[in-house]
Amino acid sequence: GQNIDQPTEMTATEGAIVQINCTYQTSGFNGLFWYQQHAGEAPTFLSYNVLDGLEEKGRFSSFLSRSKGYSYLLLKELQMKDSASYLCAVVDSNYQLIWGAGTKLIIKP
Amino acid sequence: ETGVTQTPRHLVMGMTNKKSLKCEQHLGHNAMYWYKQSAKKPLELMFVYNFKEQTENNSVPSRFSPECPNSSHLFLHLHTLQPEDSALYLCASSQDLGGGGEKLFFGSGTQLSVL
């Protein structure tokens, strides 16, 4: 079967750095997405990786290793507004999106 | 503002009621989706429409009935639901289907409670 694993919950301190991991076993691979979802709000697109390596977008970076079936989202200079759930999703060989259950990130002052 | 609007935001219904969820996208996209989001579970794809035609039905019970009158509007008609159907129902759109890198634009969802 197809599976996406990410931690259920993480806690970090304002101003610090946090890394949210995502490992996947899917039938084929055509890219990996990260979405952010604040409580009671719509998930919003953060990043899309299809090639190995690190992509940086301001305070957020996303890394992909296809050989290891592994990605992470790196958040720097954490702010209280970064408290949200972070969803990892993989596009499989049939171009279907396979979702993880999400990581709830709690930021403490 | 994502460009995708869902109404109502909250809905409480009894098991014998009939209600409808509405989704409208202002992005000029061709594909629209219904997802179910339950606490601590992955998003579950329910239905997909492309150019108003249904392209996917993921074995969803018939008590959920989708309707897509045009590329901008999507409805989910609900009848004789069960308590386990309580969840957040998310609508999404994308420019086109497939292609790997098509990102989804989501609405804020309808939080449904079935009593």
Interface residues (C-beta under 8 A of the other chain):
Chain A: I4 T8 N30 G31 F33 Y35 G40 E41 A42 P43 T44 F45 Y48 V50 L87 A89 V91 Y95 Q96 L97 I98 W99 G100 A101 G102
Chain B: T2 V4 K40 K41 P42 L43 L45 L90 L97 G98 G99 G100 G101 K103 L104 F105 F106 G107 S108 G109 Q111
